[in-house]
Each structure stands twice: as C-alpha cells, then as structure tokens.
Amino acid sequence: MEYRQLGRSGLKVPALSFGTGTFGGVGEMFARWGDTDVAQAKRLIDVCLEHGLSFFDTADVYSRGASEEILGQAIKGRRDQVLISTKATFTMGTGPNDKGSSRHHLLAAAEASLRRLGTDYIDVYFMHGFDALTPVDETLRTLDDLVTSGKVRYIGCSNFSGWHVMKSLAASDRHGWSRYVAYQGYYSLIGRDYEWELMPLSLDQGLGTMVWSPLGWGRLTGKIRRGQDGDGRIAKGGAVGGPIVEQEQLYRVVDALDDISSETGKTVPQVALNWLLQRPGVSSVVVGARNEEQLLQNLGAIGWKLSTEQLAKLDAASQRTPIYPYWHQRDFNERNPKPTVW
C-alpha cells in the first residue's frame, strides 16, 4: 500500500481508505447501500489490514449511528492499527439543536461518536456540510477545543463551497486555531466539477483531498455500457441517486475505460480509481464494498499506474466546459496554475 501525506499535516494515510456507509443498513438510503453486520465488517477489515489499508471513514448519520457502532466493534482490540475519520453536522435527532455546527451540537456529536466507536479519540473529524447559521468562529473554536483536549487529532471539511473553506481557514489563521487539513469531496471521471475551484484551492491552501463516490455513484463499475441501460435512468440517476449525468458523456467515458481495461488487463473500476490516484492533491480515495470480492477488486487499483497516453485519453473523454468564470480563465492560462482549468 502506498502512503501519502494528508495535505500539509504530518499524518500519513493510505492511498485507498475504506468507507463504511454500507455498515448497518438502517434507513431507506443506507439500506440500499448495504447492510454489513459486525461479523462481515470484521472480515472486511481483516482483508483491508492484510493489504495495508488502515484508514476507515464513517459518519454519525450513516445508518443513524449504526455504522460507527459496527466499525467500533469490528476494530475492537486493534484501535492502534487503524485510523478513523467520522463526521458531524447533519441531523441526528428531532430537537432544534440536533443538527448543525454549533458548539452545542458539535460537543454532543463528538462525544456520541466516541461512545459509538468505542474509542477515546478520532483521527480526522470532518464537518459533513457547511452550517451558514453558525458563525465560523464558533465552529472552529469548538473544533480547536476538541483537538486541544485530545479527543480529535485533525479536522477536515466536506461538501463545502470554495468560499466556505476559505472563510473557515481565515478564521483559524486569524485566531491561531487548528486548521482544516483535508477536504472530502465527490470526484470521478463523470464528475470533475471538483477541479474547477476546490482542487486549486486545496493545492494552494494545503488541504489533502479525500475522494468519495470515486465510481460516480456506481456508474463506473463496468455494468453500464451503451445499449445496456434501457431508458437511461441509471445515467440520469434514477436507480442510484446522485447528480444527473448526460448519457452520451457517461458512455464516452465508459468507452474509454473499456479500451484501457483491455490494454492493461485491469477492470473498469480499477482503471477509474487509478486515474483518480494520479490526480493532483489526492491523498486518499475512499472505496466501499459490500463483500470481500468487491473489496479485493478495489484494492487492485493500486500498485501500478496508467500511462501518460492512457491518462490523456481518459481526460479527453471526461472533459466538460467549466462554468463561468473558469472557462474565462483559460484566456489567462499562463498565470493560472493547473488544474484551475484544463
């Protein structure tokens, strides 16, 4: 397993991390993701550790806390062998303060996550979304207190806009508080919006990128091809949720993946993951698996590299015109470092 620095922090993380959204299966959305129990989770974690994958990502809202509970039980007795990231901000109850990034909610959420995980510290604690109702100073001061207390070691953010990130970093810098060291965001060959603003920002500010849904909400698993999607509802997102993808864009990417899969002898998902692993600033790609077979296939994405020509082919197949002002910045490309535009 290759280990990479998480942003400008001193923490080294494996290039692949394991997402535990499939643990638990509580609630309509997460039941569709998977219903891995403790015994199955232990086996998956065994396989991960055998291959050097020691970073496990969860969130309090995954299966209403069941994902954290199952992960905690599955790593019992080997906490010192693993890194854990979890998240807070989204709704965890019916009360008016059971959501958000206020001091009140975050302190309670962190304690609840620690209890469910059966640990006394969280390696990386992510804000799952931006709470515009809570002053960023309140959020960052609370996170700094959690770091100072030893209950959290590093902090990160997820699903923030660029200005959300910069406003938060400015608050940390102004007061000398702990700074976000990682950004966890959606990024794939059929979802490259991350490159327009968030990737350049992360490179400039020293945030390591953790990629979620690297296979484009299941559309890059090799099961979808031209003529095999009926009315195109999978491409549109009806079957799996997630952002709409134009059919032709999806098929163009899948065609290129199929060609390169044949050239390399690797599977379509392995090629798609390897492309991400070679993108600027990516510290870790979060992969999921319902069973050992899927996990082993994902692990096959490391230990080799796509050629320059193959990367260029995938870049061309997946390229889209950026929204304004990013397409306009192409006219001043020599003064805007890659990958601001491409």
N, C-alpha and C positions, 0 to 999 in steps of 0.2 A: 504494500500500500504506500502510495506517495503521501507525504505530509506537507502541508502548506501553512504559511503564516496567516493568521486571521487578521486581515488588514494590517495596521501598523502596531497591533498589540504584540506581545511576546508569546502568545498562545499558538501552538502548532495544532492543526486539525487535519484529519484525513481528507483526501480529495473527494471521497464519497462519504456521506453521512446517511443515516437511516431514519426515515420519517415514520412515526408511529401513529399516524392518523387512522391506520387500519386496526389498531388495537381497541377492542371494546365493542364496537358496532352498536352503540347506543344512539338513538335518534335517527331520523329518516336519512339525512345526508350521510352520516358516518356508517350507517348500516349498509349503504351502497358501496362505501369504500372498503369495508371488510369487518370481520368480527373475530379477530385473533384473540384467543384466550391466553391465560398465563403459561400453560404448558407449551403452546405453539410459539409464544413470544420468547420463551427461554431457548427454544431450539433455533429460532431465527437469530437471536443474539449470540448464541454459540457459534453459528456459521459466520456472523459478522466478525466476531473477535478472532476466529481462526484465520480470517483474511485481512486482519489489521484494521477493520472498520470499527472504530471505538467511539464514535460520536452519534448520539441518539437525540432526535428532535421531536418534541411534543408540544402541547399547548393545553391550558386549562379547559378550553371549550371543546377539545376533542372528546367526543362521547361523554360530555358533561363530567369530565374528570376521570372517567374510567381508563382512558389511555395512559394518564400519568400513574394511576394506581397499578395497572398491569405492568408498565415499564418498571416501576419501583420494585414490584415483587420479582420480576424476571432478572433484575440485576442484583438482587439481594446477596450479600456476601462478596460482591466483586465491584463495589462502587469505585474503588481506587483504580480500576482498569478502564473506566469509561468517562466520557464527557457527556453532559446532559444540557440541552437547551430547552427551555419552555417559554411560554408567552402568556401575557395578560393584556387586558383592555376590554375585550368583548364581553357581552352579557353572560353572567353566571348566576343570576337569580332574579327575583321579581321586584326587589326593592329598588328605589331610585338611585342608590349608591352601589348597586351590584354590577356596575359596569363603568368603563372609562379609565382614565389615567390619573385620577385624583390621588392625593396622599392616602385618603381614607381607603379607597378601593385597592390601591397597589399594595399597601402593607398587609391588608387582609388576604389578597390574592396570593402574594408571595408565601405567606405562612401556610395557606391551604395547599399550595403546590408542593411545598417542602414536606408537608404531612403526607400527602398522597404518594409522593415519590419515595418516602422513607429515607430522606437524606437531610443533612443539615446545611447543604449549600447547593446552589445552582451555578453551573459553569458559565452559561450565557443566558441572560434574561432579556427577552425581546418584548418591546411594545408591539402588539399584534396589529395595531392600527393607530392613526393619529386622532387624538381627542382634542378638538378645537375648543371645547367648553372649558377645559382645564388649562391654566397658564403653563407654558412650557417650563418656567422656573419651578413651579410646584412639582411637576413630574420629574424633572432632572434632579432636584434636591432630594426627593424621595428615593430615587434610584441610587444617588450617591450615598445616602444613608445606608441603603441595603448593601452596597459594596463595602463601605467602611465597617459595617457590622460583621462582615464575613459571610453573610447569607447569600450573596451574589458576587461572582468574581469578575464578570464582564457584562456589559449591556449592549443591546442592539435594537434596531427598529425594523419593522416590516410593513410593507404596503403604504409607506409614506410617499407623498409628493416630494419633489426636489426642494421646494421652499420649506416644507415641514422639517426636512432633515437639516437644512442649513440654519433654520431658526433654532432648532434644538442644539446643534453644535455650537452656535454662537452663545447660547445661554451657558453651556458647560464651560466654554473658553472664558467667558466673562467672569464667572464665579470660581473657576478652578475646580469644578466638579468632574466626576467621571464622565467620559465621553463615549458616545456610541462607537463601537469598533467594527460593527458588522451591519450589513443590510441584507435582509432576507426578502427576495422578490421573485415574482414569476418571470421566467425567461426560457425561451425554447426556440427551435428553428421556425416555429409558426407563431411566435410571439416575441418579436425583437424590439418592442417599444422601450424596453429597459435601456437600450443603448442610446436613446435619444438624449436623455438628460441624467438619469440616475447613475449610469455607468461612469460617465465622465466626472460626475460629482464624487462618486465613491473613490475613483482613482485619485482625484485631486485632494480629497479630504482624508484618505487613508482608511476607508471602510472596506472590509473584506466582503465579497458577495457570496451569500449562500442562496443557491437557486432552488426554488420549489416548483413542482409540476414540470420537471425538465422534459417530459414526453408530451407536453401540450395537452393535458387533460386526457391522456390515454389515446390521443390520435396518432402518435408516432410509435406505436407498439408493433407495427408491421401487420396489423389486422385490417387496416383500411387502405384500399387501393382503388384505382379507377374502376368503375363498374361494380364495386362491391359494397357500396354504401346506399343502395336503394335510392331513396328520395333526398339523400344528402343530409339527413337530420343529424348524423354524428358530426359531420363537418360544421354544421350550424350550432352544435352544442346541445341539441335536444336530449341526446341519450346520456351525456355525461356532465352536463352543465358547463359553466365556464364561458369565456368570450367566444363570440361568433368568429369563425374563420371561413373566408371565401373558399368554395370548393376547389376552384382552379389553383389557388395558392397552395392549398393543402396537397393536392395531387402533384403539383410541380415539385414540392419538397419531397414527397414520398417517392416520386420517380427517381430523384437524385439519390435518395437514401438507398433505394433498391439497387441502383447501379453500383454505388460504392460498397454496399454489402456484398455484392457478387465479386468485386475486385479484392476485397480484404478477407473474405471468409467470415466476417463478423455479422451479427444480426442487425436489423434495422435499429432497435433501441440502443444497442451498443455503439453504433455509429453516431446516433443523435446525441448520446451522452458524451462521447469523446469529443465531438465538436464543441460542446459547452465547456469541457475541461480545458480547452485551449483558448478560451475567450479571455480578454484582459480583465484582471482583477478578481476572477472567480477563485474563491478559497475552497469552497466545498459545494458539491451538488447533492441535494437531498433526494435519495431514491426511496421508493416504497416497494413492498412486496407482500402479497397475501400468503405466499408459500415459499418453501426453500428453492424450488425450481426457478421462480421469478427472481429471487434474490441472487442466486448464482449467475443468472443471465446478466443482471445489472452489474454485478461485480466484474464481469468480463469486459466492462468498458474501460478498465484501467490496464496499465502495463504495456501499452502500445500507443501510437499516435497516427492520426490521419496525415497524409502527405500535404504539402503546400497546394498541389493541384486539386486534391480532394476537398480541402477546406474552401478553396476558391469556388469550386462547383457548388458546394452547399450554400456559401454566401450568396452566390448569384441566384440560386433557385429560391432562396428565402427572402431576398431583398424587397423592401417596400419603400415607397416615398415617405419620408418623415413628415409629420405635421409641422406647421409653422411654429416657431421661427427656425426650426432645424434644417428644413430644406433650403432656407435662405442663407444659412451659414456656410453652405457648400461654396458660395461665391467668395468666401474669405477663408478657404480651407487651409491655406498655408499658415494662418495664425490661430487655427483651432485644432488642437491636438486630437488625433484619433482616440477613441471612436466616437467623437462628438457627431460626426456624420460619416457615412460610408457609401 
